[in-house]
């Protein structure tokens, strides 16, 4: 398959946060934000590889600020790493205040997606080629997370 550059723009998903999406403090449920992150990561991976993807893991997740009721959650996802069957998307969540249309970062994480065929078996994907120093740092960060995830899985499987 062809190599691809990391220069593509991120996928963005927007969703207004309604009362049914919030906890008693008026801030978005973590699960609501995670679902939006998963959706954006899947779209970014599909656009990059032209395949269907399933979620393998979510790592390095950090909530730094809440998204409040009435605000818009903007979720940006961009593929930053690939292996034979896996895309890692760096996903950032921003809250947008509709009164002034300012945005503040609320959450960041790395979502790993696996390309699968109709039979559920992994499919090969194109290789991402990081084009800048920042892209190379993001690649290395995601690679380390991926390698740690594979080591943990191997240890679990060895215990069974």
VOFI-467411 format. One record per residue: residue in one letter; residue number from 1; chain; y, z, x of N, C-alpha, C in turn. Coordinates in steps of 0.02 Angstrom, whole numbers, plus 50000, padded with zeros to 5 digits. Atoms other than C-alpha are relative to their C-alpha. Example, Ala and Ser with C-alpha at 12.3 -4.5 7.8 and 13.67 -1.06 7.14 Angstrom:
2
   code   pos   unit     n.y     n.z     n.x    ca.y    ca.z    ca.x     c.y     c.z     c.x
      A     1      A   49941   50000   50045   49775   50390   50615   50060   50000   50045
      S     2      A   49941   49997   49958   49947   50357   50684   50055   50037   49961
***
This chain:
160
   code   pos   unit     n.y     n.z     n.x    ca.y    ca.z    ca.x     c.y     c.z     c.x
      X     1      A   49941   50000   50042   50000   50000   50000   50063   50000   50044
      X     2      A   49937   50005   49963   50182   49978   50053   50029   50069   50015
      X     3      A   49962   49940   49985   50284   50111   50139   50065   49997   49961
      X     4      A   49937   49999   50037   50439   50167   50044   50049   50047   50033
      X     5      A   49948   49956   49972   50602   50242   50101   50018   50055   49951
      X     6      A   49980   49942   50040   50667   50408   50039   50070   49993   49971
      X     7      A   49930   50009   50019   50836   50333   49994   50011   49995   49925
      X     8      A   49990   50007   50072   50805   50323   49806   50038   50060   49972
      X     9      A   49963   49946   50032   50916   50425   49693   49953   50044   49960
      X    10      A   50044   49955   50038   50844   50577   49605   49995   49979   49926
      X    11      A   50007   50003   50073   50778   50575   49427   50035   50061   49972
      X    12      A   49968   49942   50033   50881   50686   49311   49977   50005   49928
      X    13      A   50018   49983   50069   50824   50768   49150   50053   50049   49976
      X    14      A   49949   49955   50029   50954   50851   49037   49973   50029   49935
      X    15      A   50020   49969   50063   50920   50975   48899   50047   50059   49985
      X    16      A   49958   49944   50021   51035   51090   48801   49955   50060   49985
      X    17      A   50039   49939   50010   50974   51270   48794   50021   50032   49934
      X    18      A   49988   49974   50067   50960   51331   48614   49974   50072   49995
      X    19      A   50023   49930   50008   50929   51508   48548   49924   50007   50004
      X    20      A   50074   49994   49998   50741   51473   48529   49973   49993   50071
      X    21      A   50020   50008   49930   50736   51435   48717   50016   50061   50043
      X    22      A   49973   49945   49960   50807   51604   48768   49965   50067   49986
      X    23      A   50024   49932   50006   50757   51784   48796   50054   50043   49966
      X    24      A   49950   49957   50033   50849   51936   48721   50067   50004   50037
      X    25      A   49937   49998   49962   50982   51919   48858   50039   49935   49993
      X    26      A   49965   50063   50010   51030   51743   48802   49993   49951   50057
      X    27      A   50012   50046   49944   50961   51659   48957   49933   49964   49989
      X    28      A   50059   50042   50010   50829   51522   48963   49937   50035   50025
      X    29      A   50065   49977   49978   50647   51575   48972   49981   49964   50064
      X    30      A   50023   50031   49939   50575   51543   49145   49952   49943   49986
      X    31      A   50049   50052   50017   50435   51443   49064   50034   49937   49975
      X    32      A   49962   50059   50023   50562   51328   48982   50026   49961   50059
      X    33      A   49974   50032   49940   50642   51293   49150   49943   49968   50040
      X    34      A   50057   50028   49964   50471   51267   49232   49975   49936   49967
      X    35      A   50023   50060   50036   50422   51141   49097   50047   49942   50015
      X    36      A   49952   50053   49984   50582   51042   49129   49991   49977   50072
      X    37      A   50011   50017   49930   50549   51048   49317   49937   49956   50007
      X    38      A   50063   50038   49999   50371   50985   49290   50011   49929   49975
      X    39      A   49987   50066   50029   50431   50842   49181   50040   49956   50049
      X    40      A   49959   50039   49954   50565   50787   49306   49960   49980   50062
      X    41      A   50041   50016   49941   50443   50797   49453   49951   49944   49984
      X    42      A   50046   50052   50020   50316   50691   49359   50033   49932   49994
      X    43      A   49963   50062   50006   50447   50560   49320   50019   49972   50068
      X    44      A   49981   50022   49932   50507   50555   49501   49939   49971   50036
      X    45      A   50061   50024   49968   50328   50536   49564   49978   49933   49971
      X    46      A   50020   50063   50033   50288   50400   49436   50045   49943   50020
      X    47      A   49954   50053   49979   50444   50303   49480   49986   49979   50072
      X    48      A   50012   50015   49929   50404   50316   49666   49936   49959   50009
      X    49      A   50066   50029   49985   50219   50268   49659   49974   49952   49946
      X    50      A   50022   50043   50055   50204   50173   49493   49929   50019   49979
      X    51      A   50064   49972   50021   50057   50285   49444   50013   50056   49949
      X    52      A   49997   49940   50042   50019   50423   49319   49982   50059   50044
      X    53      A   50010   49940   49959   50023   50599   49392   49985   50060   49957
      X    54      A   50011   49934   50029   49961   50772   49350   50027   50051   50050
      X    55      A   49973   49947   49958   50032   50934   49417   49945   50034   50038
      X    56      A   50048   49965   49958   49939   51011   49563   50023   50071   50014
      X    57      A   49974   49933   49987   50052   51157   49606   50076   49999   50000
      X    58      A   49929   49990   49995   50227   51225   49604   50009   50054   50053
      X    59      A   49993   49953   49945   50281   51311   49764   50073   50011   50017
      X    60      A   49934   49986   49973   50432   51388   49846   50052   50004   49944
      X    61      A   49955   49997   50058   50510   51424   49676   50046   50060   50007
      X    62      A   49951   49946   49997   50669   51526   49676   50051   49991   49945
      X    63      A   49948   49998   50050   50777   51570   49526   50059   50038   50031
      X    64      A   49942   49968   49970   50952   51609   49589   50054   50019   49949
      X    65      A   49952   49985   50053   51052   51612   49426   49970   49976   49934
      X    66      A   50028   50022   50064   51014   51597   49240   50035   49939   49971
      X    67      A   49970   50051   50043   51043   51450   49124   50008   50035   49933
      X    68      A   49985   49962   50061   51126   51524   48971   49996   49956   49937
      X    69      A   49999   50033   50064   51112   51481   48788   50065   49961   49992
      X    70      A   49942   50042   50010   51230   51337   48747   50017   49957   50060
      X    71      A   49989   50042   49941   51230   51269   48924   49949   49944   50001
      X    72      A   50047   50055   49990   51145   51109   48977   49965   50011   50066
      X    73      A   50040   49997   49939   51004   51119   49102   49994   49929   50026
      X    74      A   50009   50064   49966   51013   50973   49223   49947   50011   50054
      X    75      A   50055   49992   49953   50851   50954   49320   49994   49936   50041
      X    76      A   50005   50056   49954   50851   50839   49472   49935   50004   50040
      X    77      A   50062   50001   49961   50689   50787   49555   50000   49938   50044
      X    78      A   50002   50055   49952   50663   50679   49709   49938   50009   50043
      X    79      A   50059   49998   49958   50504   50636   49804   50023   50010   50072
      X    80      A   49981   49986   49930   50517   50711   49979   49940   49997   50048
      X    81      A   50060   49999   49958   50336   50703   50041   49944   49966   49963
      X    82      A   50061   50029   50028   50176   50606   50013   49942   50012   50047
      X    83      A   50062   50005   49963   49996   50617   50068   49960   49945   49966
      X    84      A   50039   50056   50027   49853   50503   50018   50005   49992   49924
      X    85      A   50001   50002   50073   49856   50550   49833   50056   50042   49969
      X    86      A   49955   49948   50023   49996   50678   49821   50073   49983   50015
      X    87      A   49927   50003   49990   50185   50672   49797   50026   50072   49994
      X    88      A   49963   49937   50008   50295   50824   49825   50070   49981   49980
      X    89      A   49932   50011   50023   50457   50825   49728   50040   50064   50010
      X    90      A   49953   49945   49995   50601   50937   49775   50039   49999   49934
      X    91      A   49970   49996   50066   50668   50996   49607   50054   50053   50000
      X    92      A   49944   49953   50005   50837   51078   49579   50024   50002   49928
      X    93      A   49976   49989   50068   50900   51151   49416   50072   50024   50003
      X    94      A   49930   49982   50004   51084   51162   49375   50017   50018   49928
      X    95      A   49973   49984   50066   51174   51242   49227   50068   49966   49995
      X    96      A   49936   50033   50012   51317   51142   49154   50034   50034   49940
      X    97      A   49959   49971   50053   51451   51231   49053   50034   49943   49964
      X    98      A   49973   50057   50038   51499   51111   48914   50075   50003   49989
      X    99      A   49927   49995   50009   51677   51177   48904   50038   49967   50058
      X   100      A   49964   50026   49941   51726   51128   49082   49959   49950   50040
      X   101      A   50046   50046   49968   51576   51023   49136   49992   50014   50075
      X   102      A   50018   49978   49933   51556   51122   49296   49926   50011   50002
      X   103      A   50071   49985   49995   51381   51140   49363   49988   50048   50058
      X   104      A   50018   49952   49948   51303   51280   49463   49924   49997   50008
      X   105      A   50072   50002   49988   51132   51282   49545   49969   50065   49977
      X   106      A   50034   49942   50029   51009   51400   49460   49930   50010   50028
      X   107      A   50070   49995   49982   50837   51362   49528   49982   49941   50045
      X   108      A   50025   50053   49957   50745   51261   49660   49926   50013   50013
      X   109      A   50071   49993   49984   50562   51227   49694   49971   49932   50020
      X   110      A   50036   50060   49980   50437   51102   49760   49939   49993   49956
      X   111      A   50056   50012   50046   50315   51026   49636   49956   49946   50031
      X   112      A   50048   50047   49972   50158   50939   49699   49962   49967   49942
      X   113      A   50031   50040   50052   50089   50800   49589   49946   49956   50031
      X   114      A   50055   50042   49976   49924   50705   49609   49994   49940   49954
      X   115      A   50010   50061   50038   49905   50524   49556   49927   49996   49977
      X   116      A   50068   50004   50027   49754   50502   49442   49993   49938   49956
      X   117      A   50017   50056   50043   49669   50357   49355   49975   50025   49933
      X   118      A   50025   49982   50067   49601   50353   49178   49937   50043   50003
      X   119      A   50061   49960   49992   49438   50429   49243   50014   50069   50029
      X   120      A   49982   49935   49973   49534   50578   49312   49993   50006   50076
      X   121      A   50010   49998   49927   49497   50533   49493   50066   49982   50035
      X   122      A   49938   50014   49964   49636   50532   49623   50007   49926   50020
      X   123      A   49984   50068   49979   49721   50366   49662   50045   50003   50062
      X   124      A   49956   50003   49942   49804   50316   49824   50070   49982   49978
      X   125      A   49929   50013   50015   49993   50307   49828   50034   49974   50063
      X   126      A   49963   50023   49941   50122   50226   49942   50022   50058   50044
      X   127      A   49977   49950   49953   50180   50320   50095   50076   50003   49998
      X   128      A   49928   49989   49996   50354   50393   50094   50021   49999   50073
      X   129      A   49973   50003   49933   50456   50355   50249   50068   50035   50000
      X   130      A   49934   49967   50000   50594   50484   50276   50048   49963   50045
      X   131      A   49954   50044   49964   50748   50388   50331   50056   50038   50036
      X   132      A   49946   49962   49969   50870   50527   50381   49973   50064   50030
      X   133      A   50021   49936   49972   50863   50689   50478   49987   50051   49945
      X   134      A   50011   49954   50057   50882   50787   50315   49934   49984   49965
      X   135      A   50062   50020   50033   50741   50687   50236   49939   50020   50042
      X   136      A   50055   49979   49956   50631   50723   50388   49989   50075   49996
      X   137      A   50006   49927   50008   50668   50911   50371   49966   50016   49933
      X   138      A   50031   49988   50066   50624   50904   50185   49926   49981   50002
      X   139      A   50069   50021   49992   50464   50808   50228   49960   50055   50035
      X   140      A   50036   49949   49962   50414   50939   50357   49991   50064   49959
      X   141      A   50006   49941   50042   50451   51083   50237   49945   49992   49949
      X   142      A   50051   50013   50051   50345   51005   50100   49930   49993   50031
      X   143      A   50065   50006   49966   50206   50961   50223   49971   50068   50016
      X   144      A   50023   49932   49984   50195   51143   50279   49975   50036   49937
      X   145      A   50021   49969   50064   50186   51202   50098   49934   49970   49978
      X   146      A   50061   50035   50020   50052   51071   50061   49941   50023   50042
      X   147      A   50054   49978   49956   49948   51120   50213   49979   50072   49985
      X   148      A   50016   49931   50017   49960   51305   50166   49961   50003   49934
      X   149      A   50036   50003   50064   49905   51264   49988   49928   49978   50011
      X   150      A   50068   50024   49987   49754   51168   50054   49958   50053   50036
      X   151      A   50036   49945   49966   49707   51314   50170   49979   50054   49950
      X   152      A   50016   49949   50050   49716   51437   50025   49943   49976   49955
      X   153      A   50053   50027   50042   49608   51323   49918   49933   50001   50037
      X   154      A   50062   50000   49960   49479   51306   50058   49972   50070   50006
      X   155      A   50024   49930   49996   49470   51496   50077   49970   50022   49933
      X   156      A   50028   49982   50066   49445   51518   49889   49933   49968   49989
      X   157      A   50063   50037   50009   49310   51384   49885   49945   50028   50044
      X   158      A   50050   49972   49954   49222   51465   50034   49972   50065   49973
      X   159      A   50023   49936   50029   49211   51631   49938   49953   49989   49941
      X   160      A   50041   50013   50060   49127   51549   49787   49929   49984   50015
***
